[in-house]
Amino acid sequence: MNYKELREAAREKLKGYCRVCPVCDGRACAGEVPGMGGTGTGSSFRANVEALARYRLNLRTLHGAKDPDTSLTLFGQKLSTPILAAPMTGVSYNMGGALTEREFIGMIMAGARAAGSIGMCGDGGDPQFYASGLEAIAEQDGHGIPIIKPREQKAIIERIRRAEEAGAPAVGVDVDGAGLVTMALFGQPVGPKTAEELKELVASTRLPFIVKGIMTVDEALLAVEAGAAAIVVSNHGGRILDHTPGAAEVLPEIARAVKGRVTILADGGVRSGVDVLKLLALGADAVLVGRPLVIGAFGGGAEGVKFIIEKYTGELKQAMILTGCATLKDIDERVLRPL
Ligand SMILES: Cc1cc2nc3c(=O)[nH]c(=O)nc-3n(C[C@H](O)[C@H](O)[C@H](O)COP(=O)(O)O)c2cc1C
């Protein structure tokens, strides 16, 4: 598969929804939610990209990291790359009609698995969104992770049961979905969770529990105290609240507070393997990629998703060679030089 052709095919199929810009940084699509952009001025989306751009890498070549290992074990799954597919739903109103919800998430799950990674799927106002994701996970023999909206407790726990039945190795809630307009459009209540409510959710399943949408140290600590297995440091791709910092901006302080006590995932603005290296150096154990995989899926189906994850993994490996990191564990702040 050819990257240029993939992007051209995606541009055609995403017409009116995503311009497939040379750099996917949230400028052209500012305010386009529903759509592919960030909410309001688009500043939170841009902050993700800008926060990553604020770091440069220390080039090191006098070492023995000749053939770096990008593998890791996450939620009991052996993965060959720390680059996961972020949950994304609302295909018809965010991405247009070229793919159905079910087709899209099927491509994400299959492509991620084929790349030695794992995909996540989301939840939304239309019950078909969550159901499609679970079907795609079951199709991949349980290799996929559902992320549920912060609905009423009973509604979340019912969906956790269905995730267990689909064979998922972990499950989570995007707690930052608390104010989602798209959910309000469907008349489905979402809202913030108290510490007690979060504890109840974690305790309701034997699966590792992921809290997605952590942007402050105090809430990272809350998630750890509630027994979460992982957090995702994320501003939801800038789609929830305008004027938040970028994930890479808050990740170091969060990592200092909870590293080693919980798996730290992070996302927002990852557009290359070098960006992956930066987030890992800032404290993440693995990263999620969102919008670029929409381009992968629309441009090349499951193969396109696999292509992008493998492209970024190759770039990560190259960057590990040139910064002296033999394994993912070797990637730390030593590789970074702040601007
Ligand atoms: C079109 C679209 C739909 C999304 N839907 C969901 C969702 O249903 N659940 C969720 O937790 N996050 C959702 N997200 C956020 C992503 O999981 C992820 O946090 C974000 O896209 C990462 O930033 P990036 O796109 O810059 O890589 C969505 C993002 C986009 C762009």
The ligand as a Gaussian input file, in Angstrom:
#p B3LYP/6-31G(d) Opt

LIG

0 1
 C      -14.502000      11.346000      15.398000
 C      -14.052000      11.008000      16.788000
 C      -14.879000      10.234000      17.599000
 C      -14.474000       9.897000      18.891000
 N      -15.279000       9.096000      19.660000
 C      -14.848000       8.719000      20.895000
 C      -15.618000       7.807000      21.685000
 O      -16.691000       7.337000      21.301000
 N      -15.135000       7.462000      22.910000
 C      -13.944000       7.941000      23.382000
 O      -13.540000       7.596000      24.485000
 N      -13.198000       8.803000      22.650000
 C      -13.618000       9.191000      21.421000
 N      -12.833000      10.028000      20.674000
 C      -11.517000      10.478000      21.210000
 C      -10.394000       9.512000      20.838000
 O      -10.538000       8.282000      21.491000
 C       -9.002000      10.051000      21.211000
 O       -8.980000      10.393000      22.571000
 C       -8.562000      11.243000      20.374000
 O       -9.108000      11.204000      19.086000
 C       -7.039000      11.246000      20.279000
 O       -6.580000      12.343000      19.569000
 P       -6.098000      12.275000      18.020000
 O       -7.336000      12.063000      17.227000
 O       -5.505000      13.625000      17.837000
 O       -5.118000      11.159000      17.887000
 C      -13.229000      10.369000      19.381000
 C      -12.416000      11.139000      18.547000
 C      -12.803000      11.462000      17.269000
 C      -11.869000      12.265000      16.398000

